[in-house]
Amino acid sequence: MSEKTAIVIGASRGIGLGLTKELARRGYKVIATQRGESEGLREAARQYEPAIEIAKCDVTDKNSVAGLKGKCGDGSVDLLIVNAGVWGPQDQSLEDLDREKMADIIETNAIGPAHAALALLPLLKKGGTVGMMTSKMGSIADSSGGTNYYRVSKVAQNMLSRSLFEQHAKDRGVGVLSLHPGWVQTDMGGPNALIDVDTSVNGLLDVLENESEPRHAFIAYDGQTVPW
Ligand SMILES: NC(=O)c1ccc[n+]([C@@H]2O[C@H](COP(=O)([O-])OP(=O)(O)OC[C@H]3O[C@@H](n4cnc5c(N)ncnc54)[C@H](OP(=O)(O)O)[C@@H]3O)[C@@H](O)[C@H]2O)c1
């Protein structure tokens, strides 16, 4: 049986760390990235040795993304999950919009992830899938407004993911899913979130593994389509 390979960018904690552990449990070799030193990721690598290889990556740094290219051969990766993301500043009201703060969050949540996905696309197998971690908060059709920096950054990511699929991935037979993980109990989601990390990551990986035809779609962890 051939080995399955996944890359998870932003695996130091929260959903990314959960995805990394669950991928290892499902038999994948996982390249899992951190920016600083993550004790949680180091512990996971020990627990699932030799399935998890730790690498460095900051999605806002092109050189650090390029450093990941040598980790796997072209056409060898089944899943690339670009999970990295930030919430942004406390005050995100329309009255307080600030150009620099908007640029910062778009850089981390949209431009960096799109650049990383494009740069690493040659590593994907035909039939492989890129999972872009977005949020239902980036749905215009399903929005009550507010939290403007974060929402705008995820809307921007969704459009860049569409471009990635239509202009680069489709011809290679690679799908791109914009993924909503649910409201999850992590540092970002907070303790009052509706679901735990295990529920989210199991659902997300079921969604990713059940893809049969390359497409770009906005899908939640429970398999539901999210309106754009
Ligand atoms: N939790 C939720 O309810 C929820 C809901 C919808 C969508 N999401 C999305 O799901 C993803 C993961 O969220 P989470 O709840 O697990 O958040 P989290 O606990 O705050 O973790 C965020 C992860 O992203 C990494 N990261 C941040 N900036 C990065 C950069 N420039 N380059 C590389 N990695 C970077 C962090 O690394 P460091 O440890 O180095 O900071 C960390 O591993 C995010 O994209 C988020 O927007 C979460």
PDBQT file of the ligand as one rigid body, heavy atoms in Angstrom, charges set to zero:
ROOT
HETATM    1  N1  LIG A 301     -11.436  28.338  16.310  1.00  0.00    +0.000 N 
HETATM    2  C1  LIG A 301     -12.496  28.645  15.570  1.00  0.00    +0.000 C 
HETATM    3  O1  LIG A 301     -13.652  28.684  16.077  1.00  0.00    +0.000 OA
HETATM    4  C2  LIG A 301     -12.351  28.955  14.106  1.00  0.00    +0.000 A 
HETATM    5  C3  LIG A 301     -13.522  29.213  13.366  1.00  0.00    +0.000 A 
HETATM    6  C4  LIG A 301     -13.430  29.466  12.004  1.00  0.00    +0.000 A 
HETATM    7  C5  LIG A 301     -12.191  29.460  11.384  1.00  0.00    +0.000 A 
HETATM    8  N2  LIG A 301     -11.051  29.229  12.107  1.00  0.00    +0.000 N 
HETATM    9  C6  LIG A 301      -9.762  29.229  11.391  1.00  0.00    +0.000 C 
HETATM   10  O2  LIG A 301      -9.071  28.015  11.637  1.00  0.00    +0.000 OA
HETATM   11  C7  LIG A 301      -7.654  28.238  11.615  1.00  0.00    +0.000 C 
HETATM   12  C8  LIG A 301      -7.042  27.729  12.918  1.00  0.00    +0.000 C 
HETATM   13  O3  LIG A 301      -7.683  28.380  14.009  1.00  0.00    +0.000 OA
HETATM   14  P1  LIG A 301      -7.438  27.999  15.543  1.00  0.00    +0.000 P 
HETATM   15  O4  LIG A 301      -8.736  28.207  16.206  1.00  0.00    +0.000 OA
HETATM   16  O5  LIG A 301      -6.734  26.698  15.669  1.00  0.00    +0.000 OA
HETATM   17  O6  LIG A 301      -6.495  29.223  15.954  1.00  0.00    +0.000 OA
HETATM   18  P2  LIG A 301      -5.248  29.297  16.951  1.00  0.00    +0.000 P 
HETATM   19  O7  LIG A 301      -5.430  28.360  18.069  1.00  0.00    +0.000 OA
HETATM   20  O8  LIG A 301      -5.091  30.762  17.236  1.00  0.00    +0.000 OA
HETATM   21  O9  LIG A 301      -4.026  28.789  16.037  1.00  0.00    +0.000 OA
HETATM   22  C9  LIG A 301      -3.643  29.515  14.893  1.00  0.00    +0.000 C 
HETATM   23  C10 LIG A 301      -2.525  28.765  14.206  1.00  0.00    +0.000 C 
HETATM   24  O10 LIG A 301      -2.103  29.545  13.061  1.00  0.00    +0.000 OA
HETATM   25  C11 LIG A 301      -0.684  29.736  13.164  1.00  0.00    +0.000 C 
HETATM   26  N3  LIG A 301      -0.264  30.968  12.501  1.00  0.00    +0.000 N 
HETATM   27  C12 LIG A 301      -0.681  32.235  12.751  1.00  0.00    +0.000 A 
HETATM   28  N4  LIG A 301      -0.038  33.103  11.934  1.00  0.00    +0.000 NA
HETATM   29  C13 LIG A 301       0.782  32.358  11.169  1.00  0.00    +0.000 A 
HETATM   30  C14 LIG A 301       1.722  32.661  10.138  1.00  0.00    +0.000 A 
HETATM   31  N5  LIG A 301       1.960  33.928   9.749  1.00  0.00    +0.000 N 
HETATM   32  N6  LIG A 301       2.399  31.647   9.544  1.00  0.00    +0.000 NA
HETATM   33  C15 LIG A 301       2.195  30.369   9.937  1.00  0.00    +0.000 A 
HETATM   34  N7  LIG A 301       1.346  30.014  10.918  1.00  0.00    +0.000 NA
HETATM   35  C16 LIG A 301       0.651  31.002  11.527  1.00  0.00    +0.000 A 
HETATM   36  C17 LIG A 301      -0.425  29.778  14.663  1.00  0.00    +0.000 C 
HETATM   37  O11 LIG A 301       0.960  29.626  14.923  1.00  0.00    +0.000 OA
HETATM   38  P3  LIG A 301       1.659  30.285  16.245  1.00  0.00    +0.000 P 
HETATM   39  O12 LIG A 301       1.461  29.322  17.368  1.00  0.00    +0.000 OA
HETATM   40  O13 LIG A 301       3.081  30.440  15.826  1.00  0.00    +0.000 OA
HETATM   41  O14 LIG A 301       0.972  31.606  16.497  1.00  0.00    +0.000 OA
HETATM   42  C18 LIG A 301      -1.292  28.609  15.107  1.00  0.00    +0.000 C 
HETATM   43  O15 LIG A 301      -0.680  27.377  14.813  1.00  0.00    +0.000 OA
HETATM   44  C19 LIG A 301      -7.473  29.739  11.390  1.00  0.00    +0.000 C 
HETATM   45  O16 LIG A 301      -7.240  29.981  10.014  1.00  0.00    +0.000 OA
HETATM   46  C20 LIG A 301      -8.806  30.334  11.818  1.00  0.00    +0.000 C 
HETATM   47  O17 LIG A 301      -9.080  31.566  11.179  1.00  0.00    +0.000 OA
HETATM   48  C21 LIG A 301     -11.100  28.971  13.456  1.00  0.00    +0.000 A 
ENDROOT
TORSDOF 0
